Amino acid sequence: MKPIVSIIMGSTSDLPVMKKAADLLNEFQVPFEMYALSAHRTPKEVEEFSTQAAERGIKVIIAGAGMAAHLAGVVAAQTPVPVIGVPLTGSLEGLDAMLAMIQMPPGIPVATVALNGAMNAGILAVQILSVADAELAKRFADYKKNLAQKIVKANAELAELKYEYKCN
């Protein structure tokens, strides 16, 4: 089995958040790899990873980082592979990380999800991969139907709640 998605993070302290992307990819049976890479502490390794990702068969990169959060942008600058940034909360409630990802210069896009939104990064990776994989697209469509059913069920449960002044 060869990975087609890379999940990278600035350090393993980011794993509790980034694990949500791994869990989602695992659920969809998408082969992935995980690395700790730092744009500031291991720049040579980041360059090697970025420049070799496409030839290794990687189709999507999910990059999580906090504070200065340059990892996603540095990788995006060096690879043709789509990069999804996950800004992690830390200093400034994660605003600094989010701004570092969404304020990329023209020609170097980083698709950015919500603060600590690693699960959505995994979902976006599956959606990107689904364009060229009919079986994965079907599994994703089923997943979306299941999300809708969860809300239908939640509303049925809410209807059963009784309050003196509740009107529905």
Contacts in CASP RR format, 6 or more apart in sequence:
PFRMAT RR
TARGET T0000
AUTHOR 0000-0000-0000
METHOD contacts of the structure
MODEL  1
MKPIVSIIMGSTSDLPVMKKAADLLNEFQVPFEMYALSAHRTPKEVEEFS
TQAAERGIKVIIAGAGMAAHLAGVVAAQTPVPVIGVPLTGSLEGLDAMLA
MIQMPPGIPVATVALNGAMNAGILAVQILSVADAELAKRFADYKKNLAQK
IVKANAELAELKYEYKCN
1 31 0 8 1.000
2 31 0 8 1.000
2 56 0 8 1.000
2 57 0 8 1.000
3 31 0 8 1.000
3 32 0 8 1.000
3 33 0 8 1.000
3 56 0 8 1.000
3 57 0 8 1.000
3 58 0 8 1.000
4 30 0 8 1.000
4 31 0 8 1.000
4 32 0 8 1.000
4 57 0 8 1.000
4 58 0 8 1.000
4 59 0 8 1.000
4 60 0 8 1.000
4 129 0 8 1.000
5 25 0 8 1.000
5 30 0 8 1.000
5 31 0 8 1.000
5 32 0 8 1.000
5 33 0 8 1.000
5 58 0 8 1.000
5 59 0 8 1.000
5 60 0 8 1.000
5 61 0 8 1.000
5 62 0 8 1.000
5 122 0 8 1.000
5 125 0 8 1.000
5 129 0 8 1.000
6 32 0 8 1.000
6 33 0 8 1.000
6 34 0 8 1.000
6 35 0 8 1.000
6 49 0 8 1.000
6 53 0 8 1.000
6 58 0 8 1.000
6 60 0 8 1.000
6 61 0 8 1.000
6 62 0 8 1.000
7 18 0 8 1.000
7 21 0 8 1.000
7 22 0 8 1.000
7 25 0 8 1.000
7 32 0 8 1.000
7 33 0 8 1.000
7 34 0 8 1.000
7 35 0 8 1.000
7 62 0 8 1.000
8 34 0 8 1.000
8 35 0 8 1.000
8 36 0 8 1.000
8 37 0 8 1.000
8 49 0 8 1.000
8 61 0 8 1.000
8 62 0 8 1.000
8 63 0 8 1.000
8 64 0 8 1.000
8 71 0 8 1.000
8 75 0 8 1.000
9 15 0 8 1.000
9 18 0 8 1.000
9 34 0 8 1.000
9 35 0 8 1.000
9 36 0 8 1.000
9 37 0 8 1.000
9 63 0 8 1.000
9 64 0 8 1.000
9 65 0 8 1.000
9 71 0 8 1.000
10 36 0 8 1.000
10 37 0 8 1.000
10 38 0 8 1.000
10 39 0 8 1.000
10 64 0 8 1.000
10 65 0 8 1.000
10 66 0 8 1.000
10 71 0 8 1.000
11 36 0 8 1.000
11 38 0 8 1.000
12 36 0 8 1.000
14 36 0 8 1.000
14 64 0 8 1.000
14 65 0 8 1.000
14 66 0 8 1.000
14 88 0 8 1.000
17 64 0 8 1.000
17 86 0 8 1.000
17 88 0 8 1.000
17 116 0 8 1.000
17 117 0 8 1.000
17 118 0 8 1.000
18 34 0 8 1.000
18 62 0 8 1.000
18 64 0 8 1.000
18 86 0 8 1.000
18 118 0 8 1.000
19 118 0 8 1.000
20 117 0 8 1.000
20 118 0 8 1.000
20 119 0 8 1.000
20 122 0 8 1.000
21 62 0 8 1.000
21 86 0 8 1.000
21 118 0 8 1.000
21 119 0 8 1.000
21 121 0 8 1.000
21 122 0 8 1.000
21 125 0 8 1.000
22 32 0 8 1.000
22 34 0 8 1.000
23 119 0 8 1.000
24 119 0 8 1.000
24 122 0 8 1.000
24 123 0 8 1.000
24 126 0 8 1.000
25 32 0 8 1.000
25 122 0 8 1.000
25 125 0 8 1.000
25 126 0 8 1.000
26 32 0 8 1.000
28 126 0 8 1.000
28 136 0 8 1.000
28 139 0 8 1.000
28 140 0 8 1.000
28 143 0 8 1.000
29 139 0 8 1.000
30 125 0 8 1.000
30 126 0 8 1.000
30 129 0 8 1.000
30 136 0 8 1.000
35 49 0 8 1.000
37 45 0 8 1.000
37 46 0 8 1.000
37 49 0 8 1.000
37 71 0 8 1.000
38 46 0 8 1.000
38 71 0 8 1.000
39 46 0 8 1.000
39 65 0 8 1.000
39 68 0 8 1.000
39 70 0 8 1.000
39 71 0 8 1.000
39 73 0 8 1.000
39 74 0 8 1.000
39 75 0 8 1.000
40 68 0 8 1.000
40 70 0 8 1.000
43 74 0 8 1.000
46 71 0 8 1.000
46 74 0 8 1.000
46 75 0 8 1.000
46 78 0 8 1.000
47 78 0 8 1.000
49 75 0 8 1.000
50 74 0 8 1.000
50 75 0 8 1.000
50 77 0 8 1.000
50 78 0 8 1.000
50 79 0 8 1.000
51 78 0 8 1.000
51 79 0 8 1.000
53 61 0 8 1.000
53 75 0 8 1.000
53 79 0 8 1.000
53 81 0 8 1.000
54 79 0 8 1.000
54 80 0 8 1.000
54 81 0 8 1.000
58 81 0 8 1.000
59 81 0 8 1.000
59 82 0 8 1.000
59 128 0 8 1.000
59 129 0 8 1.000
60 81 0 8 1.000
60 82 0 8 1.000
60 83 0 8 1.000
60 84 0 8 1.000
60 125 0 8 1.000
60 128 0 8 1.000
60 129 0 8 1.000
61 75 0 8 1.000
61 79 0 8 1.000
61 81 0 8 1.000
61 82 0 8 1.000
61 83 0 8 1.000
61 84 0 8 1.000
62 83 0 8 1.000
62 84 0 8 1.000
62 85 0 8 1.000
62 86 0 8 1.000
62 118 0 8 1.000
62 121 0 8 1.000
62 122 0 8 1.000
62 125 0 8 1.000
63 71 0 8 1.000
63 72 0 8 1.000
63 73 0 8 1.000
63 75 0 8 1.000
63 83 0 8 1.000
63 84 0 8 1.000
63 85 0 8 1.000
63 86 0 8 1.000
63 110 0 8 1.000
64 71 0 8 1.000
64 72 0 8 1.000
64 85 0 8 1.000
64 86 0 8 1.000
64 87 0 8 1.000
64 88 0 8 1.000
64 118 0 8 1.000
64 121 0 8 1.000
65 71 0 8 1.000
65 72 0 8 1.000
65 85 0 8 1.000
65 86 0 8 1.000
65 87 0 8 1.000
65 88 0 8 1.000
65 97 0 8 1.000
65 100 0 8 1.000
66 87 0 8 1.000
66 88 0 8 1.000
66 89 0 8 1.000
66 90 0 8 1.000
66 91 0 8 1.000
66 94 0 8 1.000
66 96 0 8 1.000
66 97 0 8 1.000
67 90 0 8 1.000
67 91 0 8 1.000
67 96 0 8 1.000
67 97 0 8 1.000
68 96 0 8 1.000
68 97 0 8 1.000
68 100 0 8 1.000
69 87 0 8 1.000
69 88 0 8 1.000
69 96 0 8 1.000
69 97 0 8 1.000
69 98 0 8 1.000
69 100 0 8 1.000
69 101 0 8 1.000
70 100 0 8 1.000
72 83 0 8 1.000
72 84 0 8 1.000
72 85 0 8 1.000
72 86 0 8 1.000
72 100 0 8 1.000
72 101 0 8 1.000
72 110 0 8 1.000
72 112 0 8 1.000
73 83 0 8 1.000
73 100 0 8 1.000
73 101 0 8 1.000
73 104 0 8 1.000
73 108 0 8 1.000
73 110 0 8 1.000
75 83 0 8 1.000
76 83 0 8 1.000
76 104 0 8 1.000
76 108 0 8 1.000
76 109 0 8 1.000
76 110 0 8 1.000
77 108 0 8 1.000
82 111 0 8 1.000
82 128 0 8 1.000
83 109 0 8 1.000
83 110 0 8 1.000
83 111 0 8 1.000
84 110 0 8 1.000
84 111 0 8 1.000
84 112 0 8 1.000
84 113 0 8 1.000
84 121 0 8 1.000
84 122 0 8 1.000
84 124 0 8 1.000
84 125 0 8 1.000
85 101 0 8 1.000
85 110 0 8 1.000
85 111 0 8 1.000
85 112 0 8 1.000
85 113 0 8 1.000
85 121 0 8 1.000
86 112 0 8 1.000
86 113 0 8 1.000
86 116 0 8 1.000
86 117 0 8 1.000
86 118 0 8 1.000
86 121 0 8 1.000
87 94 0 8 1.000
87 97 0 8 1.000
87 98 0 8 1.000
87 100 0 8 1.000
87 101 0 8 1.000
87 112 0 8 1.000
87 113 0 8 1.000
87 114 0 8 1.000
87 115 0 8 1.000
87 116 0 8 1.000
88 94 0 8 1.000
88 97 0 8 1.000
88 115 0 8 1.000
88 116 0 8 1.000
89 97 0 8 1.000
89 115 0 8 1.000
89 116 0 8 1.000
90 97 0 8 1.000
93 115 0 8 1.000
94 115 0 8 1.000
97 115 0 8 1.000
98 112 0 8 1.000
98 115 0 8 1.000
101 110 0 8 1.000
101 112 0 8 1.000
102 110 0 8 1.000
102 112 0 8 1.000
104 110 0 8 1.000
111 124 0 8 1.000
113 120 0 8 1.000
113 121 0 8 1.000
113 124 0 8 1.000
114 120 0 8 1.000
126 136 0 8 1.000
126 140 0 8 1.000
127 140 0 8 1.000
129 136 0 8 1.000
130 136 0 8 1.000
130 137 0 8 1.000
130 140 0 8 1.000
131 137 0 8 1.000
159 168 0 8 1.000
END
